């Protein structure tokens, strides 16, 4: 029997923090050669070495823009097929893989 994912209802999403961008005003998610500098997480690429690594939560309305003001940084605590448990500065929350980018 497969394990069912139960999502906590009391876990608020990280952000928004108006007027705050951890990457700076003129930052982008690309290098000067226009190549991506952050890697989007997926369950297939997760290894034990990822535990404790810094990640960036990018809300879906930001459409992958790592300089968006609603992005939030955190650290990976653990993960499973349902998502990643991330320790943000204000809370701990399960976050979907598609909303997380591994910091470079």
Steps between C-alpha positions, in 0.01 A plus 500: 500500500652838401571760765258790483633853532324707761555871462493705820231767487660714770826549309498846342692552180819701533488866400390745391750752624423822322800709404744216567717325245779285638681513166507879478325753282667424169541125547369234268505122489750497214873554475657766274504237223122456549526143634301391806686522831248312716369148452135409544455203734334173405443177694724313256804716569479511881785329690599491868754774424212743441400498869597834655554668161360846437199527271286781369120481500365668187122550509314397188391855420872591473528261203854388585635851564750455785520877551125529570425676830292207630783244479612347829823324595512190716690179573400145409410294806379180327289389205282223361287442191249764621740791528784657693487609864675836509606704801422863416593787731143529633366143476554148374286388211462223243560656161444357152813412304393717208505810724857448626836586347830378640724795582831506317 
